[in-house]
Amino acid sequence: MNHTKNIIIIDLEATCWNGKIPDEQVNEIIEIGICVLDTETGNITQNEGILIKPTRSQVSEFCTELTTITQELLDSEGISFDEACTKLRKEFDPKQYTWASYGQYDLNMMKRQCSLRNVEYPMGPNHINVKTTFSAVKGLKKKVGMNGALQILNIPLEGTHHRGVDDAKNIAKILHWCVKNNQNTTT
């Protein structure tokens, strides 16, 4: 990995259903969990969850069971996707940094939703897929999910799994382990 002192970790949560997506609805981002990892010290700062009000879907009961996020929470505390991207640009200046997520989903989802909504993509070009990086550094033949990686490393899951604000912090801990255990990891 380009040895960058600070890496922005993102974990997205999106509307989801148990089965087929209902007609007239789409998967859309409802939370951007974010934090900043100091790769030298392992300190995790600026950890927050940016709640986003969906405009083309409703939070299903299944989605609430998985994430604990309700439609009511988003209606009262959520901001628009455009406002969330502006907040990322202003508060994190992510184009200046390498950013990371667990797997390829978050990168693809962010790019797709920015394109569909005609919103400026807020992230920089340098992305670390922590899932792939962890498998490579650990020497695993098969990739594991975030919770599996935490279990392998004997790091307790902090917070609620499938809440972006908590998962971003857990991913940062996995990435920090990777940095400490392999200085030559590539993006």
Phi, psi and omega in degrees: 000145173301119186290101182252133181297313181246130178237133178273128178254131179237139170223121182262146167241143183225159175301142182207163182222157176272087183119210185294142175291129180300148177305146177073004178240160179220158171292128175217152185293131177241349175207135170248106174274136184215149170202169178242127179258126170273108187291341179279320184256339186084001179294138179244122182231174176054035181282120177207163175243119179267112181276136185236128180284118179290147180244345183237013178201170175241149177288122180278165176301319178300316180297318178296318178299321182286316190253343190073001180274129179251160175300321181297319178299315181292322178298324184270327186242351183284153174243172180287160178300319178300314179297322179296317179294321176297318178299317178301313182298317184285315188271337184240345182044053190297340179292344179275352188232159166286144176234162185218154173210166181267100183095185185263346186304312186296317177300310181296317182295317181296315179296317182296314183291323176298316180296312181297326183266358183057046180249139179300128179295122188274347188266161177279175183281340184270113184233137175252125174272101185295329179298312179292317180299314180300313180301318181292312183293322181279346180075032181274140177282329182243136178287147179239158176289172181302314180297320177297319178296317178300317180296317179301322182273000184056039175255121180294141175295125180259130178082212184252122176297139183075024164246121185305318181301321181278318182296325178302317180293319178295320178296321179301321179295321178294315180297320179298319176301316180299315180298315181295329187260357177198098182288347184255018179297139178254156180283000000 
